[in-house]
């Protein structure tokens, strides 16, 4: 992987909680990991393996205890809090198991919310992008509906569109289908792959579902805070 294609690099990254205390616990152990621009990757592992901690660090919500963390060429560990906030807003998008939509907002207003937070208003171009994203995830006829008027799968599609609103370099998805039935899970995952194929955004998807992991281009398995497996897989045509 050369500098032009590298999106993310971790070198010797570790995370310890309660350092120096009797209940000190090391959750991540000297991780080395690189992601390229546009990759579609599954992160798997048993409960307690450190997946959530790693996702929080990659999402710039926590700082590592030691090691190197570079995102888009920037040494993240050296940034001040306000610089981390800016980088998080500009480079990252998030999709969670629960959609966290604002109930009083329409689907379109929820999708354009990141632009509202960043700029203080939603302009015509941003509104048009929000509409295009909702069409891309199959919700052209639901733009004015509020979350309570949408099914669980539809709500998660709104959350996907919202995560893409500011054209992030990396989407971090934490069990994005974990709260859905099998049919809805398959549909949301199909849309993730479709949206991925149309752009240059990388996806890192935490999942407990081996069927979904096998449909990613790469699988990273975390066990006891260490990378136990990092393999390329052949997605279905």
C-alpha angles and dihedrals in degrees: 000000000000129000092261094059100034114107102168136013131184121186122184091339115177135172125200127177126208092014112204093010127114089249095051112149130183110215102175124037121205097308120195113195139150131190125194126217111274098015121147107213137174120214111202137170142125123287110284094027093118100258095131092047091049091048091050090052093047088048090054090241094117133026123231119244091230142348137060125299118182125180121183088346095306122123097235095191090064097053125106119237094261091050090051090052091051093048092047091052095046103038108029140062126188134211118181136191088256113047098225093208118168105251095213093053126082120239090261093048090051091051094050093044094101089058091048091052093047100042105021092239142044114240129200093264092051092047089051091051091050090052091048091051092050090050089050091057093046100259102114090128096046103056095114097042121106121232093260088061093055132077120244092259092049091050090053090051089055088052090052091052091048091053090055096046097101094038097246123198091227134029116203110201118188110198091321092179098034094104096047136085119251096266093048091045091054091048094049091046091049089053091049089055092045094050089046092053091055098055147024100257117125119225127209108187124191109207141160090199110099090196091061094041090054089057092059123090094238136020124209115189120200119199123175091345095307132100104253097174137013113177140158116234133193111246118214117268 
